[in-house]
Amino acid sequence: MSLVRLIADLSVVAFTYILCIYIVQPDTFLDDFKAKFFLLIILLWVWFFSGTSNNLYNDHRIKPGFSIEIYKTLKSVLMLGLTVIIVSYFSRSFLPASFVIMYAAALMFFFGTEKYIINRLVLFLRKQGFNLRHVIIVGHGNSAQQFHQLIINNPHLGYDILGYFEDEPKETALCPYLGTTTNLGAFLKTNRVNEVIVATPGITIGEIEEITHVVDKAGIRVRIIPDFHFQFYNRYEFKQFGNIPTVSLRKEPLEETYNKFTKRTFDIVFSGLVLLLVCSWLFIIISIFIKVNSKGPVLFRQKRLGRDRKEFWCYKFRSMHVNHDSDKKMATKGDSRITSVGRFLRKSSLDEFPQFWNVLTGNMSIVGPRPHMSIQNTEYQEIINNYLVRQLIKPGITGWAQVNGYRGEIESHYDIKSRVSYDIWYLENWSFFLDIKIVYLTVWNIFKGEDKAY
């Protein structure tokens, strides 16, 4: 089915391309034929490499579902749009700008239609008993029951559970009992089985080797569900440490070189544009208002904890009267230390703009956990066991916790626990499009207004 999906997607890329050219240039459709054909070949290659790198076709049967497929398709469509812009630019724009917009919109429409039809067709065929993978389960503990429930609740995955092997049958069995593990080899010889799922609580290495030996002899794939998987809520990840396999108990997308490069590139480009196009003139205006409004420096700097617990100087526009409590006490509602100009700066988040320099120099990121004062770090790591996990990545100007309502003053232990929870979720679920979403929500919240923006 993966090959069918790939061929269908490539057909959509080509068909939509030809259709959009005809709509945009009906009278000159065949003009510059070689150039247009060359671009089509490039688009097909870009789609192939983008789709495969996004795992759009690998292990499709065990992917979460239609929504994830559409999301990954959108990422590849954006790559196609960018390709058209770049190629058109270097080829003296033989295609108008309207083509790019029409092509991207048409692709999403046709891809959505195509993938919906294919998914419905596949689901129909699998309900009729076609294109199924027949599996058996060894064990009947929590892991086995979770796997069984997953298959029952997701018929689109196309798995048919024949039954389970266990030393003794269970009274509350969810599927047919097939016998003890000693009967496994004989069953595999006489029945059509595609995969064996080993989900036995407390299974030893020796027992795994015995089962694997029997399954390998029958030429069947075997998957082992680790007995500890439910304890970590699917956060763990297998990685090679040299030639030794290890289990990481937390997924960290930003440990991958490609993701690091993507995030750092976004940080440099975004912060560079803001500093050049906005801060170059806005800083002068804000500086004048700050100096006229109160005595003291324009910028306020404070040591904050960065990635891997390394300290750095974090910059902000000074929004308070110069005081001796700035390193000990965070701003609160109605804080008398805040100046009239500072109140506006904090409400509009303009006081954070100097931190774009922190981003450009590499101490911070556009999106990440907000850096706290040193005294707060000392206090919070004593009451929250996993508090310092948030320091595994760079702090940000804005973050997932902030767009979910945890901005500004921390009034209770519940506030900081929730903030840390959101920060760790971000660390484990980072993606480029999540950063874009957070930036958008940050801007939206500024215009909408926030209760804790003081």
N, C-alpha and C positions, 0 to 999 in steps of 0.2 A: 504493500500500500504506500510505502514511503516513495517509491519510484513513481507511482501513479500521481501522487501529490506533487512531486517535483515537476513532472511533465505538464501537469495541469497549470501549475503556477507559471512556468516558463511560457506556456501558451497564452495565458492572460497578459503577461508582460508584453509579448509581441503583438497580440491582437489589439490591446489598448493603445499601444504606441502607434500602430498603423491607423487606427480609427481617429485618434486625436490629431494626427498630422493631416488627415483628410478633412476633418472639420475645420481646423485652423487655416489650412492652405488648400482649399478644394481646387483652385485653378492652377496651382503650381505644385500639385501633389508629387509629380515625378521629377521635379527639378532637384538638383543636387542629390540625385539618387544614391550615388556612392557614399556621400557623406552621411546621409540618413541611414543607409544600410549599415555603415560602420558603427554609428551610434547605437543602433539596435543590437549589434553583436556585443558591444561593450555593456549595454544594459543587461543582456542575458547573462554575461559573465559576472557582472556585479551582483545580480540577483542570486546566482548560484553560490558564490562565495559568501555573500551576506546571509543567505538562508541557512547554509550549512554551518557557518560560524555561530549563528543564533540557535543552533540545534533545532531548526524547524522541521527537519526530516529524520533526525536520529532518534531511535527509541520512541517513535511517535505513539506507540500503543500505551506506554506507561506515563505519558505526559499528563499534566493536570486537567487539560480540557480545552474547549473551544475558545474561551476568553484569553487564555495564555497564547494560543495560536494566533489570534487576531492581534494581540499586543506585539508579538514578535514580527508579524507581517508588517505592522505599521512602522517598526524600526527599519525594516528592509526597504519599505516604500520611501522613507525619508532619504535613505542612501541613494535610491534611484533618482529622486528629485535633485539631490546635490550633484550627482553625476551629470545629469542633463545640463545643469547650470554651468558646471566647470567646462564640459566639452563644448557647449555652445559659446562660451566666452572665448576659449582659445581657437575656435573655428570661425570667429568673426560673426557669431550670433546668427547662424542660418535658420534657427528656430526662434520665434518671438517669445517674450516672457509669458504671454498668456498660455502658451503651450504647457509650461511647467506646472502652472496651477491646475489647468484642466487635466493634465496627465496624472498628477498625484491624486486628485479627487476621483477621477474615473477608475484609477487602480484600486482605491479603497472600496469603491462600489462593487466592481467586478470581483475583487478578491473576497469581499464579504459574501457575495452571492455564491461564488464558486465553492468556498470553503463550507458554507452552510449546506449546500446541496451535497457535497461529498460526505460531510459528517452525517447528514440524515440518511444518505444511501448506505454508508458503512454501518450505521446503527441498525438500519432495517435488515441488512444482510446478516449481521451478527445475531439479531433476534431470531432469524430464520435458521440459525445453526451454521452459517457460512463464515469463513475467515476467523474461526475461533482457535485459541490456544488452550489445549487441555492440560490442566495442572493437577498435581496432587500435593497435599501438605503433609509433612512429617512433624507431628506434634499437635497439641490442642490447648496451648496456653494462651496468655493474653496476646502475644504477637500473632499467633495463628488466627485468633478470633478477629483481631483488627484487620488482618489481611483479608479474611473472608468477608468482613463487612465492607471493606473498600471495593471488592469485586462486585458484591451484590448492589451497592449503591451507585456504581459506575459501569453500567453495561456497555458503554461505548468503548471501554478498554478491551473488550473482546476476549475475556478469559472465562473458561468453564472449569469449575472446580469439581473433579471427579469424586473426591473424598479425602480422608486423612488416615495416616498410619500412626498408631500409638500402642504402647505396651498393653494398655487396657482401654476398652471403649468407655466413652463418657456418657453420662445420662443426659446431659444437655448439649449433645453434639449438634453442630450447625450444618453438617454435611455427612454423607454416608461413611461409616467405619469400614476400612478396607483390610484391617489386620495389624499385626505387629510388624515392626521394622524388619524382622527376619523374612517376611513374605514380600518385601519390597522388590527384590530382584525378579522373582517369578511374575509379579504383577506387571512390571515394566516390559517383560518379554512378550506378554500376551495382550497388552492393551496399548492403544495409541495415546502416548503421553508426550507433551512438548517440553514441559518444565517440571522440576521438583522443587518445592519451596520447603526449606528446613526452618522450622520455627519452634524448636524444642527448648523449653526453659532449662537453664543450667547445663546445656550440652557441653561435653568435653571435646578437646581437640581430637582425641582418639576416635570418638564417636562420629565426629564430622568426617574424618578421614575414611572411616568404614562406609558411611553413607555415600560419600563422593566416589569411592571405588566402585560401588554397586551401580551408581547412576552413570558414571563414565563408561562402564562396561556396556551399558545399554545405549550409549551414544546420545544421551539426553542432557540438556542444560540443567544446571542446579543453581539455585539462589539461596543464600543464607540470610535470614533476618536476625541481626544481632540481638541477643537477649536484653541488652541494655538500651535499645533504641528509644523506647517510650519514656525513659527517664530524662532524656534531653530534648524531647519535643522536636525531633528531626533536625536539630541544630548541628549535629556532629558531621564530620566530613573525613573521608579517607584520603590520605596523601602519602606520597613516597618521600621518605627521608633517606636520600641515597638509595640503597637497595633494600631498605627496611620499611615496611608499611606501618604507618602510624594513624591513629584516630584523633582528629582535632575535635574538641567538644563544642566548638563554636564556628559557624561559617563566617568567614571574613572576606567578602568580595574584593575589598580594597587591598588585600595582600597579593592579588594577581597583578602582574606587571602591566597588562593591557588596561586594566581598570585604573591603576595608579596613573598611567599616562593620560587616560581619558579625563580623569578628574583634575589632574594638574593642568592640562591644556585648557580645560574649561575655566579654571581659576585664573590662569594668566590672561586669557583673552577677555573674560568678563571684567576682572578687576582693572585691566589695562584700559579698556574702553570707558569704564566709569570714571577712572582717574583722569583720562584725557578729555573726554567729552563733557563730563559733569563737574567733577571736582576742581578742574583747572580754573573755573570761574566762580563756582559755588563756595569754595574755601575762602576766597577773598571777602565775599559778602558776609558769610557767617563769622569770620574772624573779626570784621569791623563791629558787628552787632555784639559779639561777646565782650570785646574790649570796652565798648561804650557802656554796656550794661553793668559790668562789675570788674573789680580789680583782680588781676591774676593772669596766668598764661592762657593762650588760646587753646592749647592742647593739654589734655590730662593723660598721663601715662601711669600704668600700674602693672606690676609683675603678675602674670597669670601662668597657669599650668598648661603646657601644650602636649603634643604627641609624645608618648613614652615618658611622660612626667618631666619633660624638660621645660624650664621656665623661659619666658620671653616677655618683652615689653609690649603690652597691648595699648593701643592709642585710641583716644576718643576726643571729641570736642568737649571742653570743660563745660559742664551744665550746672555746676554747684559753685557756691562761694568757697574760697579756699578754706579748708577746715582740717582738723587733726583726726577726724574719724573716717576719712575716705577709704582707709585700708582696713577698717574694722567693722563698719556698719553700711549695709547696702541701702539703696534708696527705698523709702516707704511712701505710702499715700499721704499727701499733705506735708512732705518733708520740707522743713524750713530752710534747709541748705540749698535747695534747688532755686536757681535764679529764674526770673520771668522769661528770659530768652532760653534758658536751659529747659524750662518746662515745655516750650514749643519744640525744641530740638529732640527731646526724649519722646514726646508724643508722636512726632513724625519720623522717629528713628534716624534723623539726620546726624545725631551725635555719634552714631556708629560709623559714619562714612570714612574717617581716617583709617579704619581697620581694613579698607581695601588695600592700603599700603602693606599691612601685615600679610594679606593674602598674596600680594605680588612678590613679597620677599620670601614667602614659603612658610611662615610661622602659623598661618591660619588658612582656612579654606572658606569658600563662599558659604557652603553648607556643612554643618557638623555640630557636635555638642557645644553649647555656649560655654566659654571659659569662666570659671568662678574665681573669686578672690582667694588668696592663700589661706586666710583664716576659715573660709567656708570649706575648702578642701580638707583641711585638718579635722574639722567638725564632722563633715558628712561621711568621710571614709571610716569613721569610728562607729557610726550607726547604720551604715548600709554596706553590707559585705562586698557587693560587686561594684561599688561606686567608681573605683579607679579603672574599671573595664572601659569606660567611656574615653579614657586617655589613650586607648590603643590607636585612635585616629586623630587627625588634626581637629582642633576646635573650629567653630564656624561663626560667621557673622549672624546667620540665622540657622535654625535647626528644626528637626521633626517635632521635638517637644514644644517649641515656640509656636509653630503653626497649629498645634493641637491644644492651645490654651495655657501652656505653662511658660509664660513669659514674665520677666520682671521679678517682683518680690516673692520670696519663698516664705510663706506664712506658717507652714507646718511641716512635720516630717512626711506627711502624705504627699505634699507638693514635690518635695525633692525625690521621694521614692518613685513617683509617677514620672518625673522628668528623667531620672536615670533609666527607667524602664523604656521610655520612648527613645532615648539616646542609644541604648544597647540594641533596640529593635532596628534602628537606622543602621548601626554598624553591621548587623547581620543580614540586612536586606537591601544594602545600597545598590542603586543602579543610576545611570546617567539621567534617565527620565524621572526618577524619584527626585533628584536634585532640581530638575526643571520644575517639577510640580511644587516643590517647597519654595522655590524662588517666586513662582507665580502666587502662591498662597500668602507669602510674606507681603508682597506688594498689595494684594487684595485686602489683607487685614489692616494695612496702614491706612488705606483710603476708607475702609469700612469703620475703622476705629476699634481700639481694644481697651478693655477695662483696666488692665494692668500696665498700660503704657504711661508710666509716670516715673 
